[in-house]
Amino acid sequence: MSRPGGSAQQRDTPVLTERGGVRKAAILEAALRVIGDKGLAGLSMRAIAAEAGLPLGALGYYFKTKDDLILEAFELHTRREADRVLAAFAGVENGDHADDIAEHLTAFIHHGLTEARTSLVAEYEFLIESTRRPDLARVSRAWRQALQIQVGHVASRLGSDDPETDSEIILAVIAGLEIDHLSTPLDPSTTQAIRTALRRTITRLGLRGNAARH
């Protein structure tokens, strides 16, 4: 899967030792947690340093500005999320029934709303900020295009006669279900409602490969 995020390599960044790479990764991880917990409005270099357990001055070596740090954190998130989407669809096989496909996607959404909730909140913080920052918007567009290509390949395997449009629909439904349930408890009845919505979407799109469940 093509990966967005090459822009980080084009910036003037120091050559890192192994220890330096570990430190920089820790800073980015800390930034993602702070953004997920407090939003971009609550993000400060001091808060990131405290979360990472590093001296404040260390951040300046790896990132010239907070904006640079935010951009690289978003790039890291998009790479991870691309991998998570890829893993969710990896289990979908030709001939899968709509129920099977819906189950894979339900598990993906459930994970995002529970174990990965902080990361998901951070994602929507980045997306809102991308309406104001062209650099974030570029990363967002590249990420979206990569996801559409990957999901389009899956839709094609499952019998879609318009993979590009169907990938748009699937991604829009997933995003809508995430947003709708991000601030509410995820109980069994809610999970079932998500599963039903996904199954209906997949059924309406006619995605079931070469076999049907009897």
Buried (B, 14 or more C-beta within 10 A) or exposed (E): EEEBBEBBEEEEBEEBEEEBEEBBBBBBBBBBBBBBBBBBEEBEBEBBBEBBEBEEEBBEBBBEEBEBBBBBBBBBBBBBBBEBBBEBBEEBBEBBBBBBBBBBBBBBBBBBBEEBBBBBBBBBBBBEBBEEBEBBBBBBEBBBEBBBBBBBBBBBBBBBEEBEEBBBBBBEBBBEBBEEBBEEEBEEEBBEBBBEBBBEBBBEBEBBBEEEEE
